[in-house]
Amino acid sequence: MSDGSREQFAGPRMLAIAGLTIFAAGAGQTYGFSPFVEPMLAELGFSRSLFSGIYAIATLACAASLLPAGRLTDRFGSRAVLTVTALVLAAALALNGVAGGMAASVVAIAMLRSTGAGILPLASRTLVPFWFIRERGRAFSVLGLASTFSVALVPLYHQTLVARIGWRNAWFVDSALLLLLAPVIWALVRDRPEDIGQLPDGDAPLDQHASPHSLTADAGYSLAESIRMPAFWAVGLGYLAPSLVLTGLAFNQVAILGERGIPPGFGAMTFAIEAAISLPVTLLTGWFVDRRPFKWSLALAQVLMAFALLVLLLWHARSGAVLYAALRGAAVGFWLVSVDVAWPTWFGRKHVGAIRGAGTALSFAGAALGPLPFGIVKDATGSYDPALAAMIALPVLAALLVIVVKPPPRLGRVLA
């Protein structure tokens, strides 16, 4: 494609808006919510266990919302779903600012999690495959960077905001920002390049390098067809396994490292090491999956996760904690981009919202369950080690399944 066609291609604009919404969705993610927990507990008078229960219910509501949200995205397009979801998220943020009782808090946090943690990222990631095919990996790596920057910046922003104007006013400020985002989405987003006379990747209609699927945006398996294929469950396990393991580790990480004689300050610092490694690996993965089948990078993510668990189990020193954090960061970088590419590549774009919604619901289920085995084993044995040893099997199994499974027959032969 010529430089001129690249300048006119609207794909980068769609990618920028998708990245902006991924960043803004941090208001509904756990890392964005965390700075509000202590001041909300202090004022609302909830016990920590009650508040944790409210948050768990809200997370389950988020998982339940993903499948219908995916179907709505397939039917009405990402533009409409992103705009409406930004408005609902703004309402949820404002409701958190006025909530006082338990019932209101359950509704407010459930709305916050369903829109910010679930539907907004889902619809953003559903938009990208319609605009990029050959460059899909690099496009999703940009979304990965947006997510990384959100993790790095949103908690600091919230912590500063809460300290200066109080937690209720902080929620109102977030609400106002989301209200501003909604019309931007509606004005700038278009669901498909064909809607404005363009093709994916900025291809010209007769471009000899164009993807054979540039003119078939409606090609794809339905969710009902997909869930009957081993390939769907292989990718699903490749999504669920790191989500379960990583959430369980993150929830208990400082305690697990403390069990090894590592002080809490150093344990908390391992999260920064993980982020520093994840950033370049995310970019590398985008480059890789544009040139090689995604299953290899998705399998590598699982292997790295298994090695991280093994290091944590056997290497009881600060150097071991650093290596563990680096392996985690590399696993996350390979994992998220590979999964993003997997759904539209193997199952097509026509029903990618519903398919991605089902896969993301699996991931949320894993995240909800992740801390439980660590807590149960710790209470029963006095150590986290048996849980760490048992968890190694999960990413290893996921890696094997991803490698050996056959792609879906029609689309797999062309796109995998």
Helices and strands as residue ranges (DSSP letters): H 3-8, H 11-24, G 25-28, H 30-44, H 48-76, H 78-98, H 102-112, I 113-119, H 120-131, H 136-165, H 167-188, G 193-196, G 200-202, H 223-226, H 230-258, H 264-289, H 294-314, H 318-347, H 352-369, H 371-381, H 385-391, H 393-404, H 409-415
